[in-house]
Structure formats: C-alpha cells, structure tokens
Amino acid sequence: MPPKPWDVVFSERDRSYRVFSLRTDRARSPRTRKIHRFFILESSSWVNVIPVTPQGEVVLVRQYRHGTREVTLEIPGGLVEANDTPESAAARELLEETGYGSKALTLLGYVHPNPAIQNNRCYTYVARDSFPAGGQQLDDREDIQVILEPVHRIPALIQEGIITHALVLAAFYRFFMEYQPLSTEGTP
C-alpha cells in the first residue's frame, strides 16, 4: 500500500533569515499514529537559466560559493522574488548575472531541490538565441565571471567534475533529454 500524507498537528516558523525561514512541524504518522518533529527550510522558489547563443555556446557563470568555499562553474539563476513569476525571475537573473538577454524563454520543468527538508521548487528555462544586452548588474554579494562554452562541451565539463552544482546538473539533464539527439558539433 502506498504511503499516505501525514497530518500536521502543529506548525510554527522559528526564525527568518534573508533567503529562507526555518519552520518546525509536528506531524502524525498515519501508520504508527505517533507524532514526530520536523524542521523545514522555507524558501521562495528558484530559477536556473541555460542561455544558448546563436553560435551554440552556453553562457556560464563562474563564482565563489560560501557553502562549499569554492569557485564553481554554473548557469545563471537565483530567487523568484515576491513580484516575480518564475519566467520573469529567469529573465532578470540572466541579465543581472551575465549581461545577456533572450527574446524567448522556454520552461523545461522544475525539480524539488530537497523535499525532505525544503518546501520550494527550482524551475529551469532555456534562453535560446541569447545575446549581449548590456553589462552585468551584480549586487554586493556577487563576483561573477561570464564564460562561454560550446554546448557539446557541457557533458565533458560534468564528467570531469568541473560542473558539480546538483541543480545545474538537473537542469542540464532536462536540457539534454529535451534536445536529444544532440550533435557533437553544435546547437540544439
């Protein structure tokens, strides 16, 4: 028999931080009837953007990440803010982080980053025919270098451990599933 949803008997926001809140839930197991405590990170949804130029290059960002204390190679992305839709957040993050724009964004889907302890989604968009649209608009917490890589090099960058961010890997998984077969020479 498939698992059933648990009844939440108590829920309280413990503390709010800039990008997430901590919530404590007490929920009853439908199988044992016992009540257990859970801690949930509440956050706005996130977006990732795979910008592909007309020349078949992916616009990537290299930046320092405090969680791992390492410089990573990723795709542009960020929070869906209060007045955003996921699509408008994707367009904004693309422009802010890279200085690139796109006439059309295509939703590839979403993933739950970690449904055991988080309540949000991460949406992935493809920005076809991305083009330089001005300078980067970085905030004080960002230092980002823009890198262009041919789309056919992305699987090697993943296999070599150069691209390691789990949500970026999920985004490229969706991208390559959507555009298979992908030629070794160029654009989707």
C-alpha positions in Angstrom: 0.0 0.0 0.0 1.5 3.4 -0.9 2.4 5.8 1.9 -0.3 8.4 2.9 0.3 12.1 3.7 0.9 12.8 7.4 -1.4 15.1 9.4 0.3 18.2 10.6 -0.8 18.9 14.2 1.4 21.9 14.8 3.4 24.3 12.6 5.5 27.3 13.7 8.0 29.5 11.9 11.0 29.5 14.2 13.3 32.1 12.6 13.5 34.1 9.4 16.7 34.8 7.5 17.4 36.7 4.3 16.9 33.8 1.9 14.9 31.3 3.9 12.9 30.7 7.1 13.1 27.8 9.5 9.8 26.1 10.3 9.1 23.4 12.9 6.3 21.0 12.2 4.8 18.3 14.4 3.1 15.6 12.3 1.3 12.3 13.0 2.3 9.2 11.1 -0.7 7.6 9.5 0.9 4.2 10.1 2.0 4.4 13.7 -0.1 7.3 14.9 3.0 8.7 16.6 3.8 12.4 16.4 7.2 13.4 15.2 9.0 16.8 14.9 10.4 18.0 11.5 12.5 21.0 10.6 11.8 22.6 7.2 13.7 25.3 5.3 11.0 27.5 3.7 12.2 29.5 0.7 10.9 31.2 -2.4 11.3 29.1 -5.5 14.5 29.3 -7.5 15.2 29.6 -11.2 18.0 28.3 -13.4 18.6 29.5 -17.0 20.5 27.7 -19.7 21.4 30.5 -22.1 22.4 29.3 -25.6 23.8 31.8 -28.1 23.1 31.5 -31.9 26.6 30.2 -32.2 25.8 27.2 -30.0 27.6 28.4 -26.9 26.2 28.1 -23.3 26.6 31.2 -21.2 28.0 30.0 -17.9 29.0 31.9 -14.7 32.0 31.3 -12.5 31.5 32.4 -8.9 32.6 31.8 -5.3 30.1 29.9 -3.2 30.3 30.3 0.6 28.7 26.9 1.4 31.5 24.9 -0.1 34.1 27.7 0.0 34.9 27.1 -3.6 34.7 28.7 -7.0 32.1 26.9 -9.1 31.0 26.9 -12.7 27.2 27.1 -13.1 24.4 28.6 -15.1 22.7 31.9 -14.1 20.0 31.6 -11.5 18.5 32.9 -8.3 15.4 33.5 -6.2 11.9 34.1 -7.5 11.2 37.3 -5.7 7.8 38.4 -4.4 6.7 40.3 -7.5 8.2 37.8 -10.0 6.9 34.9 -11.9 9.4 32.1 -12.4 9.9 33.3 -16.1 10.4 37.0 -15.2 12.9 35.9 -12.5 14.8 33.8 -15.1 15.0 36.8 -17.4 16.1 39.1 -14.6 18.7 36.7 -13.3 20.1 36.1 -16.8 20.5 39.9 -17.4 21.9 40.7 -13.9 24.4 37.9 -13.7 25.6 37.8 -17.3 24.5 40.9 -19.1 22.8 38.6 -21.7 19.2 38.7 -22.8 16.9 36.5 -24.8 13.7 37.1 -26.8 12.2 33.8 -25.6 12.5 31.6 -22.6 11.2 28.0 -22.7 10.3 26.2 -19.4 11.9 22.8 -19.2 10.3 21.9 -15.9 11.1 22.1 -12.2 12.6 19.9 -9.5 12.2 19.9 -5.8 15.7 20.7 -4.5 15.4 18.6 -1.4 11.8 17.6 -0.5 12.8 16.1 2.8 13.7 19.5 4.3 12.8 22.2 1.8 9.4 23.4 0.5 10.5 25.1 -2.7 10.9 24.4 -6.4 13.7 25.1 -8.8 12.5 26.0 -12.4 14.7 25.5 -15.4 14.4 27.7 -18.5 16.3 27.6 -21.8 17.1 31.0 -23.3 17.6 30.4 -26.9 19.5 32.9 -29.1 20.9 34.6 -26.1 22.7 37.9 -26.9 24.8 40.5 -25.1 22.2 43.1 -23.8 24.4 45.3 -21.6 26.7 45.0 -18.6 26.3 42.7 -15.6 24.2 44.2 -12.7 25.8 42.4 -9.7 24.9 43.0 -6.1 27.4 43.4 -3.3 27.4 39.7 -2.6 28.3 38.6 -6.2 31.5 38.4 -8.1 30.8 36.6 -11.3 32.9 35.9 -14.4 31.0 35.0 -17.6 32.3 32.0 -19.6 31.1 30.8 -23.0 31.4 27.1 -23.7 30.2 25.2 -26.7 27.1 23.2 -25.9 28.8 19.9 -26.9 31.4 20.5 -24.2 28.9 20.5 -21.3 28.8 16.7 -20.8 32.6 16.6 -20.6 32.6 19.5 -18.0 30.2 17.5 -15.9 32.1 14.2 -16.3 35.4 16.0 -15.4 33.9 17.3 -12.2 34.1 20.9 -13.3 30.3 21.5 -13.1 29.2 20.0 -9.8 26.2 22.0 -8.6 23.3 19.5 -8.3 20.6 21.8 -9.5 22.7 22.8 -12.5 23.2 19.1 -13.3 19.5 18.5 -13.0 18.9 21.5 -15.4 21.4 20.1 -18.0 19.8 16.6 -17.6 16.4 18.2 -18.7 18.1 20.2 -21.4 19.8 17.2 -23.0 16.7 15.0 -22.6 14.7 17.7 -24.4 17.2 18.1 -27.2 18.4 14.5 -27.9 19.9 13.5 -30.1 22.4 16.4 -29.8 25.0 16.6 -32.4 28.6 16.8 -31.3 29.2 19.9 -33.4 26.8 22.5 -32.2 23.4 23.9 -31.3 20.3 22.2 -30.2 
